[in-house]
Amino acid sequence: MANGVGPGAKEAGRRWAAEPDFWPRVAEQLGTALAVMDTAGRIVEVNRAAELLLGRPAVTMRGADFHDLLHRGPDGGRIPRDQCPLLQALARGAATRGESDRYLRGDGGLAAVSWSASPLTDDGSLKGIAVLFTDTDTDTDTDSAARTAAETAADRGTRRERAAYTSALEDLTERLTLVTEITDVLGQTLETDEALARLGRLLVPRLADWAAVDLLADSGQVHRVAVTGPAGRDTAREDWHGPLPATGTAGLSPLERVLNGGEPVLRGWQETAIGPESPLAAGHSDFLRSVGATSVLTVPLGTQRQVTGALTLVRTNLAHPFDAEDLEVVGDIGRRVGRVIDNARRFGRQRAVAEAMQRNLLAPLPQHGSMRLAARYQPAPAGSQVGGDWYDAFELKDGALALVIGDVVGHDLTAAAGMAQLHGILRSLAWDHTEPPGVVVDRLDDALPAITTVSMATLVLARVEGPPTGPWTLRWTSAGHPPPLLLSPEGDARYLEEGQGLLLGARLGTDGHRPDPTVPLPPGSTLLFYTDGLVEVPGSDLDTGLGRLRRNALALAHEPLDTLCDEVLARMPPGSTDDIALLALRLPAP
């Protein structure tokens, strides 16, 4: 109890800070003027200190445009909005500060202020901006030289106190801005590695010289997964990454205490030299010595009840150690990062289940006479969610070959489950009713709300009709799906767009029947069915994607069917965020 504050007092303080109205009371009792604006620049709220400084009651300021109401030039005239640095910061969603601005008081006078602004976000969306401002006004009617000559020691002391106070406010603003940026940036990814790489770039060098992240695996094994250091320094030493020795439960090592649910720990340079008690502590101490640590913060990732790992920050300058405020800020960052990692892990588990389900439900392709079939399924990139893309091919009882490609609306486990339902129902309807594809899909559309959880989907159902040696005819219908691509052996390629109809789930009470066009299939021709992930790439339009697929497929038309499928996928431009299903049919040459 060297600091004179017992554990009971600390606990009482934590309970007080956790009360719902804690932050409103802090803002109201803050000795510095505070104003909050929305994204349009209107005043949402001001505290008591702002009312006193501006000589205006809060009720007359709420809802008013901050710039138009308050901001003035040195002569009291209005300033064009495009020259206001505060509005510019609001438009960018960025933190900024200003000196020697003039705010119009309620009595018509001007208050000289210095200010600091920080953006306010919620789930990555900008909600407004908070402005702290202090009165820096002096007697502007007195000549500067005379004022300097008359300045007393007390005046100079007041100025120094004011400067120190302003500096402290700016430091607080910077810390809060950092926490906001970290929350915003980490919320943009569900990939743990990418989130931790972004975290390191935000913390170093703004808050620390080095940062290390250790994660707990389900087995209890500790893995050092990220080390970030100053530019130009080696951050990839083999002994700094990978599995670490198991954590103990009774040691004095701060890292072990934090990983076992302990409080955040701040250590000075004298304490970093304490002898380790376990292999884990020894390895961590070796890392600290290697980087020249003089001040170290170690905080849990997550909460004490759900610790996912530990964040260690290092400073190497004896003149700038971490302090208690740094510990508070980094502890908050650790809690936020822990939630991001926990969400990423849960997302990864769900994604693995959905992808396994999807792959297992993609039926093996049949052998249908001398025709050749090939199919591919490519999951979405790691940073995207699993979709509901699928393909199928099966023989019908009248001898025709049914070909299906489809995409259930949605990108999650529900979409994968809906795909499984749709797959089974369509197979049953197509087998039971020897009817044109349009009639079968109409039946499926009618049954959709009653026997599936699928709200909307697209698909193509096609029949390849004809005797084993030909000639063959394709009869098909499309429920809002990209058109099949037919490649002839003569080097022609065209999209079969005649069968287009409404997507499943959007019939809008129509009584019409879906189209059932037919087209002859020349010997040696190739037919491609695909989902939209193959032709839709962010930043590019659909026509560009269809043109690219047509050129690539034509260039590969005489390659073996498996080679064609592999190369069409390989020639996709980077940036795709969707999964892809591809089904190809090649008819025998004469």
C-alpha positions as CSV (number, residue, x, y, z in Angstrom):
1,M,0.0,0.0,0.0
2,A,2.9,2.3,-0.8
3,N,0.8,4.7,-2.7
4,G,-1.6,5.2,0.2
5,V,-4.6,3.7,-1.6
6,G,-5.9,0.5,-0.2
7,P,-7.6,-2.3,-2.3
8,G,-11.0,-1.3,-0.9
9,A,-10.6,2.3,-2.2
10,K,-9.5,1.0,-5.6
11,E,-12.5,-1.3,-5.8
12,A,-14.9,1.5,-4.8
13,G,-13.3,3.7,-7.5
14,R,-13.9,1.0,-10.1
15,R,-17.5,0.6,-9.0
16,W,-18.0,4.4,-9.3
17,A,-16.4,4.5,-12.7
18,A,-18.7,1.7,-13.9
19,E,-21.9,3.6,-13.0
20,P,-24.1,4.4,-16.1
21,D,-23.9,8.2,-15.6
22,F,-20.2,8.3,-14.8
23,W,-19.1,9.9,-18.1
24,P,-21.9,12.4,-18.3
25,R,-20.9,13.6,-14.7
26,V,-17.3,13.8,-15.7
27,A,-18.1,16.0,-18.7
28,E,-20.4,18.2,-16.6
29,Q,-17.8,18.7,-13.8
30,L,-14.8,19.0,-16.2
31,G,-13.1,22.4,-15.7
32,T,-12.5,22.6,-19.5
33,A,-15.1,23.7,-22.0
34,L,-16.4,20.7,-24.0
35,A,-18.8,20.8,-27.0
36,V,-20.0,17.8,-29.1
37,M,-21.1,18.2,-32.7
38,D,-22.9,15.8,-35.1
39,T,-21.6,15.1,-38.6
40,A,-23.4,18.2,-39.9
41,G,-21.6,20.4,-37.5
42,R,-24.6,21.1,-35.3
43,I,-24.1,21.4,-31.5
44,V,-25.4,18.3,-29.8
45,E,-24.3,19.1,-26.2
46,V,-22.1,21.4,-24.2
47,N,-21.0,21.2,-20.6
48,R,-21.2,23.8,-17.8
49,A,-17.6,25.1,-18.5
50,A,-18.5,25.9,-22.1
51,E,-21.6,27.8,-21.0
52,L,-19.4,30.0,-18.7
53,L,-16.7,30.6,-21.2
54,L,-19.1,31.5,-24.0
55,G,-21.6,33.3,-21.8
56,R,-24.4,31.4,-23.4
57,P,-26.8,28.9,-21.8
58,A,-26.7,25.4,-23.3
59,V,-30.3,25.5,-24.4
60,T,-29.6,28.3,-26.8
61,M,-26.6,26.4,-28.3
62,R,-28.1,23.0,-28.8
63,G,-29.0,22.4,-32.5
64,A,-27.2,25.5,-33.7
65,D,-24.4,25.3,-36.3
66,F,-21.1,25.5,-34.3
67,H,-19.2,27.4,-36.9
68,D,-21.9,29.9,-37.8
69,L,-22.8,30.6,-34.2
70,L,-19.3,30.8,-32.7
71,H,-16.4,31.0,-35.0
72,R,-15.2,34.5,-35.9
73,G,-12.1,36.2,-37.3
74,P,-9.8,38.5,-35.2
75,D,-12.0,41.4,-36.3
76,G,-15.2,39.7,-35.3
77,G,-16.2,39.0,-38.9
78,R,-17.5,35.7,-40.2
79,I,-15.1,33.1,-41.6
80,P,-15.9,31.2,-44.8
81,R,-16.9,27.6,-44.0
82,D,-14.3,26.2,-46.3
83,Q,-11.6,27.9,-44.3
84,C,-12.6,26.4,-41.0
85,P,-10.0,23.8,-39.8
86,L,-12.6,22.3,-37.4
87,L,-15.1,21.6,-40.2
88,Q,-12.3,20.3,-42.4
89,A,-11.4,17.8,-39.6
90,L,-15.0,16.8,-39.2
91,A,-15.3,16.1,-42.9
92,R,-12.2,13.9,-42.7
93,G,-13.1,12.3,-39.4
94,A,-9.7,13.2,-38.1
95,A,-8.2,14.7,-34.9
96,T,-6.8,18.2,-35.1
97,R,-6.1,21.2,-32.9
98,G,-5.9,25.0,-33.2
99,E,-4.5,28.1,-31.5
100,S,-5.7,31.7,-31.2
101,D,-9.1,31.2,-32.7
102,R,-12.0,33.6,-31.7
103,Y,-15.4,32.4,-30.5
104,L,-18.3,34.8,-30.2
105,R,-19.6,35.2,-26.7
106,G,-23.2,35.8,-25.8
107,D,-22.5,39.4,-24.8
108,G,-21.0,40.1,-28.2
109,G,-17.4,39.9,-27.1
110,L,-14.7,37.6,-28.5
111,A,-13.0,34.9,-26.5
112,A,-9.6,33.8,-27.7
113,V,-9.3,30.1,-27.5
114,S,-7.0,27.1,-28.1
115,W,-8.8,23.9,-29.0
116,S,-8.4,20.2,-29.6
117,A,-10.9,18.0,-31.5
118,S,-11.3,14.2,-31.7
119,P,-13.7,12.2,-33.9
120,L,-16.4,10.2,-32.3
121,T,-17.1,6.8,-33.9
122,D,-19.4,3.8,-33.3
123,D,-18.7,0.5,-35.0
124,G,-16.4,2.3,-37.4
125,S,-19.1,4.9,-38.4
126,L,-18.4,8.6,-37.8
127,K,-21.0,10.0,-35.4
128,G,-19.5,13.5,-34.8
129,I,-16.6,15.3,-33.1
130,A,-15.8,16.4,-29.6
131,V,-14.0,19.7,-29.0
132,L,-12.1,20.8,-25.9
133,F,-11.3,24.5,-25.8
134,T,-9.7,26.8,-23.3
135,D,-9.7,30.6,-22.9
136,T,-6.3,32.0,-23.9
137,D,-7.5,35.6,-24.0
138,T,-5.4,38.4,-22.5
139,D,-6.0,42.1,-22.4
140,T,-5.9,42.7,-26.2
141,D,-6.2,46.4,-25.8
142,T,-2.8,46.7,-24.0
143,D,0.3,47.1,-26.0
144,S,2.3,43.8,-26.1
145,A,5.6,45.4,-24.9
146,A,3.8,47.1,-22.0
147,R,2.1,43.9,-21.1
148,T,5.4,42.1,-21.1
149,A,7.0,44.7,-18.8
150,A,4.1,44.6,-16.4
151,E,3.8,40.9,-16.2
152,T,4.4,39.6,-12.7
153,A,5.9,36.4,-11.5
154,A,2.3,35.3,-10.6
155,D,1.2,36.0,-14.1
156,R,4.1,33.9,-15.5
157,G,3.2,31.1,-13.1
158,T,-0.4,31.2,-14.3
159,R,0.8,31.0,-17.9
160,R,3.0,28.1,-17.2
161,E,0.1,26.3,-15.4
162,R,-2.2,27.1,-18.4
163,A,0.4,25.8,-20.9
164,A,0.8,22.6,-18.8
165,Y,-2.9,22.2,-18.6
166,T,-3.4,22.6,-22.3
167,S,-0.5,20.2,-23.0
168,A,-2.2,17.6,-20.7
169,L,-5.5,18.0,-22.6
170,E,-3.8,17.6,-25.9
171,D,-2.1,14.4,-24.6
172,L,-5.4,13.1,-23.4
173,T,-6.9,13.9,-26.8
174,E,-4.1,12.0,-28.5
175,R,-4.6,9.0,-26.3
176,L,-8.4,8.9,-26.9
177,T,-7.8,9.4,-30.6
178,L,-5.4,6.4,-30.6
179,V,-8.0,4.2,-28.9
180,T,-10.7,5.3,-31.4
181,E,-8.4,4.6,-34.3
182,I,-7.5,1.1,-33.0
183,T,-11.2,0.3,-32.4
184,D,-12.1,1.5,-35.9
185,V,-9.2,-0.3,-37.7
186,L,-9.5,-3.6,-35.9
187,G,-13.3,-3.6,-36.6
188,Q,-12.6,-3.8,-40.3
189,T,-11.2,-7.3,-40.3
190,L,-12.1,-10.7,-38.9
191,E,-8.7,-12.2,-39.6
192,T,-6.6,-12.4,-36.5
193,D,-3.2,-12.1,-38.2
194,E,-4.2,-9.0,-40.1
195,A,-5.8,-7.4,-37.0
196,L,-2.6,-7.9,-35.0
197,A,-0.4,-6.5,-37.8
198,R,-2.6,-3.4,-37.9
199,L,-2.4,-3.1,-34.1
200,G,1.4,-3.1,-34.2
201,R,1.5,-0.4,-36.8
202,L,-0.8,1.8,-34.7
203,L,1.1,1.3,-31.4
204,V,4.6,1.6,-32.8
205,P,6.0,4.3,-32.6
206,R,3.1,6.4,-31.4
207,L,2.9,4.8,-28.0
208,A,5.8,2.4,-27.7
209,D,9.1,1.4,-29.3
210,W,8.3,-2.3,-29.4
211,A,5.1,-4.4,-29.2
212,A,4.6,-8.1,-28.8
213,V,1.4,-10.2,-28.8
214,D,1.1,-13.6,-27.2
215,L,-2.1,-15.7,-27.7
216,L,-3.4,-18.6,-25.7
217,A,-4.4,-21.7,-27.8
218,D,-7.3,-23.9,-26.8
219,S,-4.7,-26.4,-25.5
220,G,-3.2,-23.8,-23.1
221,Q,-0.1,-23.4,-25.3
222,V,1.2,-19.8,-25.5
223,H,2.2,-18.6,-29.0
224,R,4.0,-15.3,-29.7
225,V,2.2,-14.4,-32.9
226,A,3.4,-10.8,-33.6
227,V,6.4,-8.6,-32.8
228,T,6.6,-5.0,-34.1
229,G,9.6,-2.8,-33.7
230,P,11.1,0.5,-35.0
231,A,11.5,0.9,-38.7
232,G,14.7,-0.8,-39.9
233,R,14.9,-3.2,-36.9
234,D,14.6,-7.0,-37.3
235,T,11.2,-8.1,-36.0
236,A,11.3,-11.6,-37.4
237,R,13.9,-13.4,-35.2
238,E,13.0,-17.0,-35.0
239,D,13.3,-17.1,-31.2
240,W,10.8,-14.3,-30.9
241,H,7.9,-16.0,-32.7
242,G,6.1,-19.3,-32.4
243,P,5.3,-21.6,-29.4
244,L,6.5,-20.5,-26.0
245,P,7.0,-22.6,-22.9
246,A,3.8,-23.4,-21.0
247,T,2.6,-20.7,-18.5
248,G,2.9,-21.3,-14.8
249,T,0.3,-20.3,-12.2
250,A,2.3,-19.3,-9.2
251,G,5.2,-17.4,-10.6
252,L,6.0,-13.7,-10.2
253,S,6.4,-13.2,-14.0
254,P,4.0,-10.4,-15.1
255,L,3.3,-12.2,-18.4
256,E,2.2,-15.3,-16.5
257,R,0.1,-13.4,-14.1
258,V,-1.7,-11.6,-16.9
259,L,-2.2,-14.8,-18.9
260,N,-3.8,-16.3,-15.8
261,G,-6.3,-13.5,-15.4
262,G,-4.3,-11.0,-13.5
263,E,-4.4,-7.2,-13.6
264,P,-2.3,-5.2,-16.1
265,V,1.3,-4.7,-15.0
266,L,3.7,-1.7,-15.3
267,R,7.4,-2.2,-14.7
268,G,10.4,0.2,-14.6
269,W,13.9,-0.6,-15.8
270,Q,15.0,-1.9,-12.4
271,E,12.2,-4.5,-12.3
272,T,12.9,-5.8,-15.9
273,A,16.1,-7.3,-14.5
274,I,14.4,-9.5,-11.9
275,G,15.4,-13.2,-12.4
276,P,12.8,-15.4,-14.1
277,E,11.1,-18.3,-12.3
278,S,9.9,-20.3,-15.3
279,P,11.0,-21.1,-18.9
280,L,8.2,-18.8,-20.2
281,A,9.4,-15.9,-18.0
282,A,13.0,-16.6,-19.1
283,G,12.1,-16.4,-22.7
284,H,10.1,-13.2,-22.2
285,S,12.9,-11.6,-20.2
286,D,15.4,-12.5,-23.0
287,F,13.2,-10.7,-25.5
288,L,13.0,-7.6,-23.2
289,R,16.8,-7.5,-22.7
290,S,17.3,-8.0,-26.5
291,V,15.3,-4.9,-27.3
292,G,16.8,-2.8,-24.5
293,A,13.6,-2.4,-22.5
294,T,13.6,0.4,-19.8
295,S,9.8,0.5,-19.2
296,V,7.3,-2.3,-19.9
297,L,3.5,-2.6,-19.9
298,T,1.9,-6.0,-20.0
299,V,-1.9,-6.2,-20.2
300,P,-4.4,-9.0,-20.9
301,L,-6.2,-9.3,-24.2
302,G,-9.9,-9.6,-23.3
303,T,-11.3,-9.6,-19.8
304,Q,-10.1,-11.4,-16.6
305,R,-12.8,-14.0,-17.1
306,Q,-12.0,-14.5,-20.8
307,V,-8.3,-14.0,-21.5
308,T,-7.2,-14.7,-25.0
309,G,-3.6,-13.6,-24.7
310,A,-1.3,-10.7,-23.6
311,L,-0.1,-7.5,-25.1
312,T,3.4,-6.3,-24.1
313,L,4.6,-2.7,-24.9
314,V,8.2,-1.6,-24.5
315,R,9.9,1.7,-24.3
316,T,13.7,2.0,-24.5
317,N,14.3,5.6,-23.4
318,L,14.9,6.0,-19.7
319,A,13.7,9.6,-19.9
320,H,10.2,8.6,-21.2
321,P,8.8,5.7,-19.1
322,F,5.3,4.5,-19.2
323,D,3.0,6.0,-16.5
324,A,-0.3,5.1,-14.8
325,E,-2.3,6.9,-17.6
326,D,-0.5,4.8,-20.2
327,L,-1.5,1.7,-18.3
328,E,-5.1,2.8,-18.2
329,V,-5.2,3.4,-22.0
330,V,-3.3,0.2,-22.9
331,G,-5.5,-1.8,-20.6
332,D,-8.6,-0.5,-22.5
333,I,-6.9,-1.3,-25.8
334,G,-6.2,-4.9,-24.6
335,R,-9.9,-5.4,-23.7
336,R,-10.9,-4.2,-27.2
337,V,-8.3,-6.3,-29.0
338,G,-9.4,-9.3,-27.0
339,R,-13.0,-9.0,-28.2
340,V,-11.8,-8.7,-31.8
341,I,-9.7,-11.8,-31.5
342,D,-12.5,-13.7,-29.8
343,N,-14.9,-12.7,-32.6
344,A,-12.4,-13.7,-35.3
345,R,-11.9,-17.1,-33.7
346,R,-15.7,-17.7,-33.5
347,F,-16.0,-16.5,-37.1
348,G,-13.3,-18.9,-38.2
349,R,-15.0,-21.9,-36.5
350,Q,-18.3,-21.0,-38.1
351,R,-16.6,-20.6,-41.5
352,A,-14.9,-23.9,-41.2
353,V,-18.2,-25.7,-40.4
354,A,-20.0,-23.9,-43.3
355,E,-17.2,-24.7,-45.8
356,A,-17.0,-28.3,-44.8
357,M,-20.8,-28.6,-45.1
358,Q,-20.7,-27.0,-48.5
359,R,-18.0,-29.2,-49.9
360,N,-19.6,-32.4,-48.5
361,L,-22.9,-31.5,-50.1
362,L,-21.4,-31.0,-53.6
363,A,-22.3,-34.4,-55.1
364,P,-19.7,-36.4,-57.3
365,L,-20.3,-35.9,-61.0
366,P,-21.8,-38.8,-62.9
367,Q,-20.4,-40.6,-65.9
368,H,-22.9,-40.0,-68.8
369,G,-22.0,-41.8,-71.9
370,S,-19.0,-40.3,-73.8
371,M,-19.7,-36.8,-72.4
372,R,-17.1,-35.3,-70.0
373,L,-17.9,-33.3,-66.9
374,A,-15.7,-31.3,-64.6
375,A,-16.5,-29.0,-61.7
376,R,-14.7,-26.7,-59.2
377,Y,-15.6,-25.0,-56.0
378,Q,-13.4,-22.2,-54.7
379,P,-14.2,-20.8,-51.3
380,A,-14.2,-17.0,-50.8
381,P,-10.8,-15.5,-49.6
382,A,-10.0,-15.8,-46.0
383,G,-11.3,-12.4,-45.1
384,S,-14.7,-13.0,-46.6
385,Q,-17.7,-15.1,-45.4
386,V,-18.7,-18.4,-46.8
387,G,-21.5,-18.2,-49.4
388,G,-24.2,-20.5,-50.8
389,D,-22.7,-21.4,-54.2
390,W,-23.3,-24.9,-55.5
391,Y,-23.4,-27.1,-58.6
392,D,-25.0,-30.5,-59.4
393,A,-25.2,-32.9,-62.3
394,F,-27.4,-36.1,-62.4
395,E,-29.1,-38.4,-64.8
396,L,-32.9,-38.2,-65.1
397,K,-35.2,-41.2,-65.4
398,D,-35.9,-40.4,-69.1
399,G,-32.2,-40.6,-69.9
400,A,-31.5,-36.9,-70.1
401,L,-28.6,-35.3,-68.2
402,A,-29.6,-32.5,-65.7
403,L,-27.1,-29.7,-65.0
404,V,-27.5,-27.2,-62.2
405,I,-25.6,-24.2,-61.0
406,G,-27.0,-22.0,-58.1
407,D,-26.3,-19.4,-55.5
408,V,-28.4,-18.9,-52.3
409,V,-28.6,-15.3,-51.2
410,G,-26.5,-14.8,-48.1
411,H,-22.9,-15.3,-46.9
412,D,-23.0,-17.4,-43.7
413,L,-23.8,-20.7,-42.2
414,T,-27.5,-20.1,-42.9
415,A,-26.8,-19.7,-46.6
416,A,-24.8,-23.0,-46.7
417,A,-27.7,-24.8,-45.0
418,G,-30.2,-23.2,-47.4
419,M,-28.1,-24.4,-50.3
420,A,-28.4,-27.9,-48.9
421,Q,-32.2,-27.7,-48.7
422,L,-32.5,-26.3,-52.2
423,H,-30.2,-28.9,-53.6
424,G,-32.2,-31.8,-52.3
425,I,-35.6,-30.4,-53.2
426,L,-34.6,-29.6,-56.8
427,R,-33.2,-33.0,-57.3
428,S,-36.4,-34.6,-56.1
429,L,-38.6,-32.4,-58.3
430,A,-36.5,-32.9,-61.4
431,W,-36.5,-36.6,-61.0
432,D,-40.1,-37.0,-60.2
433,H,-41.4,-34.8,-63.0
434,T,-40.1,-35.4,-66.5
435,E,-41.0,-31.9,-67.5
436,P,-39.2,-28.9,-69.1
437,P,-36.8,-27.1,-66.7
438,G,-39.0,-24.0,-66.5
439,V,-41.9,-26.0,-65.1
440,V,-39.6,-27.7,-62.6
441,V,-38.2,-24.4,-61.4
442,D,-41.8,-23.0,-61.2
443,R,-42.7,-25.8,-58.9
444,L,-39.6,-25.2,-56.8
445,D,-40.4,-21.5,-56.6
446,D,-44.0,-22.3,-55.4
447,A,-42.6,-24.6,-52.7
448,L,-39.8,-22.3,-51.5
449,P,-41.6,-20.5,-48.7
450,A,-43.2,-23.6,-47.3
451,I,-40.4,-26.2,-47.2
452,T,-37.1,-24.2,-47.1
453,T,-35.5,-21.4,-45.1
454,V,-34.2,-19.8,-48.4
455,S,-35.7,-16.4,-49.1
456,M,-34.1,-15.8,-52.5
457,A,-31.7,-17.7,-54.8
458,T,-30.5,-17.8,-58.4
459,L,-29.9,-20.9,-60.4
460,V,-29.8,-22.4,-63.9
461,L,-31.5,-25.8,-64.5
462,A,-30.6,-27.4,-67.9
463,R,-31.4,-30.7,-69.6
464,V,-29.0,-32.2,-72.2
465,E,-31.3,-34.2,-74.4
466,G,-30.5,-36.6,-77.3
467,P,-29.3,-40.2,-78.0
468,P,-25.9,-41.3,-76.7
469,T,-24.2,-40.6,-80.1
470,G,-26.0,-37.3,-80.7
471,P,-27.3,-35.0,-81.9
472,W,-27.8,-33.2,-78.6
473,T,-30.0,-30.3,-77.6
474,L,-29.8,-28.1,-74.5
475,R,-33.0,-27.0,-72.9
476,W,-32.6,-24.6,-70.0
477,T,-34.1,-22.0,-67.8
478,S,-32.4,-19.3,-65.6
479,A,-33.8,-17.9,-62.4
480,G,-31.9,-14.7,-62.3
481,H,-28.5,-16.4,-62.7
482,P,-25.6,-15.4,-65.0
483,P,-26.1,-17.0,-68.5
484,P,-24.3,-20.2,-69.5
485,L,-21.4,-19.8,-72.0
486,L,-21.3,-22.1,-75.0
487,L,-17.9,-22.6,-76.8
488,S,-18.0,-24.1,-80.3
489,P,-15.1,-26.2,-81.7
490,E,-14.9,-23.6,-84.5
491,G,-13.7,-20.9,-82.0
492,D,-17.0,-19.1,-81.4
493,A,-18.3,-18.3,-77.9
494,R,-21.7,-16.9,-76.9
495,Y,-23.7,-16.4,-73.8
496,L,-27.1,-18.2,-73.7
497,E,-29.3,-15.4,-72.5
498,E,-32.7,-16.5,-73.9
499,G,-33.6,-18.5,-70.8
500,Q,-33.5,-15.5,-68.4
501,G,-36.3,-15.3,-65.8
502,L,-37.0,-13.9,-62.3
503,L,-34.8,-15.2,-59.4
504,L,-36.4,-17.7,-57.0
505,G,-38.4,-16.0,-54.3
506,A,-39.3,-12.9,-56.5
507,R,-42.2,-14.1,-58.6
508,L,-44.4,-11.3,-57.3
509,G,-47.6,-13.3,-57.8
510,T,-47.1,-13.7,-61.6
511,D,-49.0,-16.5,-63.3
512,G,-46.6,-16.8,-66.3
513,H,-44.3,-19.7,-66.9
514,R,-40.5,-19.5,-67.0
515,P,-38.9,-19.7,-70.5
516,D,-37.6,-23.0,-71.8
517,P,-35.5,-22.2,-74.9
518,T,-33.5,-24.8,-76.7
519,V,-30.2,-24.7,-78.6
520,P,-28.3,-27.4,-80.5
521,L,-25.0,-28.5,-79.0
522,P,-22.4,-29.2,-81.7
523,P,-20.1,-32.2,-81.3
524,G,-16.9,-31.1,-79.5
525,S,-18.5,-28.0,-78.0
526,T,-18.0,-27.0,-74.4
527,L,-20.6,-25.6,-72.0
528,L,-19.7,-23.5,-68.9
529,F,-22.0,-22.9,-65.9
530,Y,-20.7,-20.6,-63.2
531,T,-21.7,-18.4,-60.3
532,D,-21.3,-14.6,-60.1
533,G,-18.0,-14.7,-58.1
534,L,-16.3,-15.7,-61.4
535,V,-17.4,-12.5,-63.2
536,E,-18.0,-9.9,-60.5
537,V,-14.9,-8.3,-58.9
538,P,-15.1,-5.2,-56.7
539,G,-14.2,-2.1,-58.7
540,S,-15.2,-3.7,-62.1
541,D,-18.6,-3.9,-63.8
542,L,-20.4,-7.1,-64.9
543,D,-19.8,-6.5,-68.6
544,T,-16.1,-6.4,-68.0
545,G,-16.2,-9.7,-66.1
546,L,-18.3,-11.4,-68.7
547,G,-15.9,-10.2,-71.5
548,R,-12.9,-11.5,-69.5
549,L,-14.4,-14.9,-69.0
550,R,-15.4,-15.2,-72.7
551,R,-11.8,-14.4,-73.8
552,N,-10.2,-16.7,-71.3
553,A,-12.5,-19.6,-72.1
554,L,-12.0,-19.2,-75.8
555,A,-8.2,-19.3,-75.4
556,L,-8.6,-22.5,-73.4
557,A,-11.3,-24.1,-75.5
558,H,-9.1,-26.9,-76.9
559,E,-7.4,-27.7,-73.6
560,P,-8.5,-30.7,-71.6
561,L,-11.6,-29.9,-69.6
562,D,-9.9,-30.1,-66.2
563,T,-7.1,-27.7,-67.5
564,L,-9.8,-25.3,-68.8
565,C,-11.5,-25.2,-65.3
566,D,-8.2,-24.7,-63.4
567,E,-6.9,-22.0,-65.8
568,V,-10.2,-20.0,-65.9
569,L,-10.0,-19.8,-62.1
570,A,-6.3,-19.0,-62.1
571,R,-6.8,-16.1,-64.5
572,M,-9.2,-14.3,-62.2
573,P,-8.0,-10.8,-61.3
574,P,-7.2,-10.2,-57.6
575,G,-9.7,-8.7,-55.3
576,S,-12.6,-11.3,-55.5
577,T,-14.5,-11.5,-52.2
578,D,-17.0,-14.2,-53.2
579,D,-16.9,-18.0,-53.5
580,I,-17.1,-19.5,-56.9
581,A,-18.8,-22.7,-58.3
582,L,-18.0,-23.8,-61.9
583,L,-19.5,-26.7,-63.8
584,A,-18.3,-27.6,-67.3
585,L,-19.6,-30.1,-69.9
586,R,-17.7,-31.2,-73.0
587,L,-19.5,-33.2,-75.8
588,P,-17.6,-35.8,-77.7
589,A,-16.0,-34.8,-81.0
590,P,-17.2,-36.5,-84.2
